[in-house]
Amino acid sequence: MVKWISIIFFFCCSCQIEDTEPEMLISTLDGAEYVADMKGEMNARKATHLILQGKGDSINYTYIQAISDSLQTQDSTWRIKYFEALNTLLPELDSVELWLFRG
């Protein structure tokens, strides 16, 4: 009986009790690229970073169109980021496009 209690106790202690998000590792190359994008003028890449960080409220519609045009890139990493950014803004884009065509 003590053996089973010890096994159960060991199993419970070895399990992680709380859910934690996995740690994201970013290379120095990616970090330098990010800093360069964010320090530069507004463009599709900077707008994409801001949208994915939840700061896309102030992005001009011109840059949203630039993100859409950038979906044709050969860089699969950026193609996915552009798609995710547009997908984040999709509900808002419907109302913006209606406003642009009516105005």
VENRA-V808354 format. One record per backbone hydrogen bond with DSSP energy under -0.5 kcal/mol. CO is the residue of the C=O (numbers start at 0). NH is the residue of the N-H. E is the energy in kcal/mol with one decimal. If there is no record, write none. Layout:
co->{CO;CO}
nh->{NH;NH}
e->{E;E}
This chain:
co->{0;1;2;3;4;5;6;7;8;9;10;14;17;22;26;27;28;29;30;31;32;33;34;35;42;43;44;45;46;47;48;49;50;54;55;59;59;60;61;62;63;64;65;67;68;69;73;74;75;76;77;78;79;80;81;82;83;84;85;88;88;89;90;91;92;93;94;95;96;97;98}
nh->{4;5;6;7;8;9;10;11;12;13;14;16;19;24;30;31;32;33;34;35;36;37;38;39;46;47;48;49;50;51;52;54;53;57;58;62;63;64;65;66;67;68;69;70;71;72;75;78;79;80;81;82;83;84;85;86;87;88;89;91;92;93;94;95;96;97;98;99;100;101;102}
e->{-2.1;-2.3;-2.1;-2.6;-2.6;-2.5;-2.5;-2.5;-2.2;-1.8;-1.1;-0.5;-0.5;-0.6;-2.4;-2.5;-2.3;-2.5;-2.4;-2.4;-2.3;-2.6;-2.1;-1.3;-2.7;-2.2;-2.4;-2.4;-2.4;-2.5;-1.3;-3.1;-1.6;-0.6;-1.2;-1.0;-1.2;-2.1;-1.7;-2.0;-2.0;-2.5;-1.6;-1.1;-1.0;-2.0;-0.9;-2.3;-1.9;-1.8;-2.9;-2.2;-2.6;-2.4;-2.5;-2.5;-1.9;-1.6;-1.0;-0.8;-2.2;-1.3;-0.8;-1.9;-2.9;-1.9;-1.9;-2.5;-2.3;-1.8;-2.2}
